[in-house]
């Protein structure tokens, strides 16, 4: 499999960021409708497994993009 281009990485980052933001907004909206205290909402967002996974993927994509800009080959550990 070939390495992703910088534009493909940017597109993936943008799409994942939009997804993460929609998911977080949905969690907040539902929590507010249920009248859950703000501290609990914040805690839920911090511990939400899917949000954590998306953030990890975003960090990996951002790191890969940074390496490409510096000309460092992207070695996938998996």
Z-matrix of the N, CA and C atoms (Angstrom, degrees):
N
C 1 1.447
C 2 1.526 1 108.67
N 3 1.326 2 115.81 1 135.42
C 4 1.456 3 119.16 2 -177.60
C 5 1.526 4 111.05 3 -81.55
N 6 1.302 5 114.38 4 159.53
C 7 1.457 6 121.15 5 -179.51
C 8 1.526 7 110.04 6 -73.67
N 9 1.313 8 116.71 7 143.81
C 10 1.461 9 121.64 8 -179.91
C 11 1.524 10 110.19 9 -67.78
N 12 1.319 11 115.21 10 145.69
C 13 1.461 12 120.14 11 176.96
C 14 1.528 13 108.74 12 -77.47
N 15 1.329 14 117.17 13 160.83
C 16 1.473 15 119.21 14 176.99
C 17 1.536 16 112.05 15 -56.36
N 18 1.332 17 116.95 16 -37.60
C 19 1.465 18 119.60 17 179.74
C 20 1.525 19 111.44 18 -67.14
N 21 1.323 20 117.19 19 -39.15
C 22 1.465 21 120.40 20 176.86
C 23 1.527 22 110.77 21 -63.91
N 24 1.329 23 116.27 22 -40.25
C 25 1.467 24 119.92 23 177.38
C 26 1.527 25 110.46 24 -63.63
N 27 1.328 26 116.83 25 -44.24
C 28 1.475 27 120.64 26 179.28
C 29 1.524 28 110.71 27 -61.53
N 30 1.339 29 116.82 28 -42.87
C 31 1.467 30 120.11 29 178.66
C 32 1.521 31 111.22 30 -62.50
N 33 1.322 32 116.58 31 -43.22
C 34 1.469 33 120.66 32 178.56
C 35 1.523 34 110.93 33 -63.61
N 36 1.320 35 116.63 34 -41.87
C 37 1.465 36 121.04 35 178.35
C 38 1.525 37 109.97 36 -61.36
N 39 1.336 38 116.45 37 -45.69
C 40 1.468 39 120.34 38 -179.95
C 41 1.528 40 111.83 39 -63.19
N 42 1.321 41 117.23 40 -43.36
C 43 1.457 42 120.83 41 -179.71
C 44 1.526 43 111.89 42 -67.12
N 45 1.324 44 117.01 43 -42.99
C 46 1.464 45 120.01 44 178.21
C 47 1.523 46 111.84 45 -66.17
N 48 1.327 47 116.26 46 -37.83
C 49 1.471 48 120.23 47 177.86
C 50 1.528 49 109.90 48 -63.18
N 51 1.322 50 116.82 49 -43.97
C 52 1.463 51 120.63 50 178.83
C 53 1.533 52 110.45 51 -63.19
N 54 1.334 53 116.57 52 -42.18
C 55 1.466 54 120.51 53 178.02
C 56 1.526 55 111.03 54 -62.39
N 57 1.333 56 116.25 55 -46.03
C 58 1.469 57 120.73 56 179.96
C 59 1.525 58 110.34 57 -59.33
N 60 1.329 59 115.99 58 -44.04
C 61 1.461 60 120.02 59 -178.99
C 62 1.531 61 111.86 60 -65.39
N 63 1.347 62 116.52 61 -40.27
C 64 1.475 63 120.26 62 177.44
C 65 1.524 64 110.82 63 -64.16
N 66 1.328 65 116.43 64 -43.18
C 67 1.457 66 120.95 65 -179.56
C 68 1.532 67 110.84 66 -63.49
N 69 1.309 68 116.45 67 -45.76
C 70 1.469 69 120.32 68 178.99
C 71 1.529 70 110.38 69 -62.39
N 72 1.330 71 116.63 70 -41.89
C 73 1.466 72 120.15 71 179.77
C 74 1.524 73 110.66 72 -63.49
N 75 1.327 74 116.37 73 -39.21
C 76 1.460 75 120.72 74 178.85
C 77 1.528 76 110.86 75 -64.12
N 78 1.325 77 116.53 76 -44.13
C 79 1.467 78 120.67 77 178.43
C 80 1.535 79 109.69 78 -60.92
N 81 1.314 80 116.50 79 -43.88
C 82 1.472 81 120.89 80 -179.67
C 83 1.524 82 110.43 81 -64.14
N 84 1.326 83 116.88 82 -46.31
C 85 1.467 84 121.31 83 -178.17
C 86 1.521 85 111.43 84 -60.61
N 87 1.326 86 116.91 85 -48.00
C 88 1.466 87 120.54 86 -179.80
C 89 1.530 88 110.14 87 -64.29
N 90 1.320 89 116.64 88 -42.03
C 91 1.464 90 120.62 89 -179.57
C 92 1.517 91 111.37 90 -63.06
N 93 1.337 92 116.47 91 -41.02
C 94 1.460 93 119.64 92 179.48
C 95 1.528 94 111.36 93 -67.45
N 96 1.336 95 116.99 94 -36.97
C 97 1.467 96 119.99 95 176.79
C 98 1.522 97 111.05 96 -63.61
N 99 1.332 98 115.19 97 -32.61
C 100 1.462 99 119.90 98 178.15
C 101 1.525 100 112.09 99 -85.10
N 102 1.318 101 115.66 100 2.73
C 103 1.476 102 122.81 101 178.34
C 104 1.532 103 112.16 102 58.84
N 105 1.305 104 115.45 103 40.18
C 106 1.465 105 121.57 104 176.75
C 107 1.536 106 107.65 105 -78.63
N 108 1.317 107 118.31 106 137.40
C 109 1.473 108 120.86 107 179.88
C 110 1.541 109 111.72 108 -59.75
N 111 1.326 110 115.55 109 147.23
C 112 1.464 111 121.27 110 -176.57
C 113 1.530 112 112.32 111 -57.32
N 114 1.337 113 117.24 112 -38.59
C 115 1.468 114 119.68 113 178.84
C 116 1.525 115 111.28 114 -60.42
N 117 1.330 116 116.39 115 -39.42
C 118 1.465 117 120.97 116 178.99
C 119 1.530 118 110.53 117 -69.05
N 120 1.327 119 116.84 118 -38.15
C 121 1.463 120 120.81 119 177.02
C 122 1.523 121 109.77 120 -62.09
N 123 1.319 122 116.73 121 -46.71
C 124 1.464 123 121.55 122 179.02
C 125 1.529 124 110.82 123 -59.67
N 126 1.311 125 115.91 124 -42.69
C 127 1.462 126 121.23 125 178.82
C 128 1.527 127 110.79 126 -63.62
N 129 1.317 128 115.61 127 -42.94
C 130 1.463 129 120.85 128 179.17
C 131 1.522 130 110.64 129 -61.40
N 132 1.320 131 116.91 130 -42.92
C 133 1.463 132 120.81 131 178.79
C 134 1.530 133 110.99 132 -63.05
N 135 1.322 134 116.84 133 -39.27
C 136 1.468 135 121.44 134 -179.95
C 137 1.521 136 111.71 135 -66.45
N 138 1.330 137 116.75 136 -34.32
C 139 1.464 138 121.54 137 -173.94
C 140 1.526 139 113.73 138 -100.65
N 141 1.323 140 118.14 139 -1.47
C 142 1.462 141 122.05 140 -177.09
C 143 1.531 142 109.76 141 -64.32
N 144 1.324 143 117.13 142 118.24
C 145 1.469 144 121.65 143 -172.57
C 146 1.527 145 112.46 144 -62.43
N 147 1.301 146 117.93 145 -40.66
C 148 1.467 147 119.48 146 -179.08
C 149 1.523 148 111.52 147 -69.57
N 150 1.327 149 116.86 148 -38.74
C 151 1.465 150 119.93 149 176.28
C 152 1.529 151 110.66 150 -63.77
N 153 1.327 152 116.29 151 -39.39
C 154 1.464 153 119.88 152 177.39
C 155 1.522 154 110.62 153 -61.71
N 156 1.332 155 116.21 154 -44.67
C 157 1.463 156 120.94 155 -178.81
C 158 1.529 157 110.88 156 -63.89
N 159 1.321 158 117.06 157 -42.98
C 160 1.463 159 120.58 158 179.34
C 161 1.530 160 109.87 159 -64.08
N 162 1.316 161 117.15 160 -41.47
C 163 1.470 162 119.99 161 178.34
C 164 1.524 163 111.69 162 -63.15
N 165 1.328 164 117.07 163 -38.96
C 166 1.470 165 120.17 164 177.30
C 167 1.527 166 110.55 165 -63.24
N 168 1.325 167 116.15 166 -44.85
C 169 1.463 168 120.05 167 178.39
C 170 1.526 169 111.30 168 -62.34
N 171 1.320 170 116.24 169 -41.96
C 172 1.466 171 119.84 170 177.79
C 173 1.521 172 111.02 171 -60.30
N 174 1.322 173 116.87 172 -44.07
C 175 1.465 174 120.41 173 178.81
C 176 1.521 175 111.32 174 -61.07
N 177 1.337 176 116.80 175 -40.19
C 178 1.463 177 120.59 176 178.60
C 179 1.529 178 111.20 177 -65.76
N 180 1.320 179 116.57 178 -42.82
C 181 1.465 180 120.00 179 179.44
C 182 1.528 181 111.50 180 -65.90
N 183 1.312 182 116.41 181 -41.17
C 184 1.469 183 120.48 182 178.37
C 185 1.521 184 110.25 183 -63.89
N 186 1.326 185 116.89 184 -41.19
C 187 1.469 186 120.77 185 177.95
C 188 1.529 187 110.47 186 -64.33
N 189 1.331 188 116.81 187 -42.17
C 190 1.467 189 120.63 188 179.43
C 191 1.520 190 110.68 189 -63.75
N 192 1.317 191 116.59 190 -40.44
C 193 1.463 192 120.67 191 178.22
C 194 1.520 193 110.24 192 -64.72
N 195 1.322 194 116.94 193 -42.29
C 196 1.458 195 121.07 194 177.84
C 197 1.516 196 112.11 195 -61.94
N 198 1.322 197 116.51 196 -40.02
C 199 1.464 198 120.47 197 178.62
C 200 1.522 199 110.64 198 -66.09
N 201 1.331 200 116.46 199 -39.96
C 202 1.470 201 119.22 200 179.15
C 203 1.524 202 111.04 201 -64.09
N 204 1.315 203 116.05 202 -39.39
C 205 1.464 204 119.56 203 179.62
C 206 1.524 205 111.14 204 -65.01
N 207 1.342 206 115.93 205 -29.80
C 208 1.459 207 120.65 206 179.65
C 209 1.530 208 111.19 207 -89.82
N 210 1.330 209 117.22 208 -4.95
C 211 1.454 210 121.26 209 179.59
C 212 1.513 211 114.43 210 80.55
N 213 1.333 212 117.61 211 19.52
C 214 1.461 213 121.98 212 178.52
C 215 1.514 214 107.73 213 -92.94
N 216 1.342 215 118.18 214 128.54
C 217 1.470 216 119.93 215 178.87
C 218 1.512 217 111.59 216 -61.46
N 219 1.317 218 115.92 217 142.00
C 220 1.469 219 122.53 218 179.81
C 221 1.509 220 108.57 219 -89.38
N 222 1.333 221 117.42 220 110.20
C 223 1.458 222 121.78 221 177.98
C 224 1.515 223 108.22 222 -102.65
N 225 1.334 224 115.56 223 115.99
C 226 1.443 225 121.57 224 179.51
C 227 1.524 226 109.06 225 -81.27
N 228 1.363 227 118.12 226 120.30
C 229 1.468 228 120.54 227 -178.57
C 230 1.518 229 112.45 228 -69.91
N 231 1.334 230 118.88 229 -15.37
C 232 1.482 231 121.88 230 -177.96
C 233 1.480 232 111.32 231 -93.62
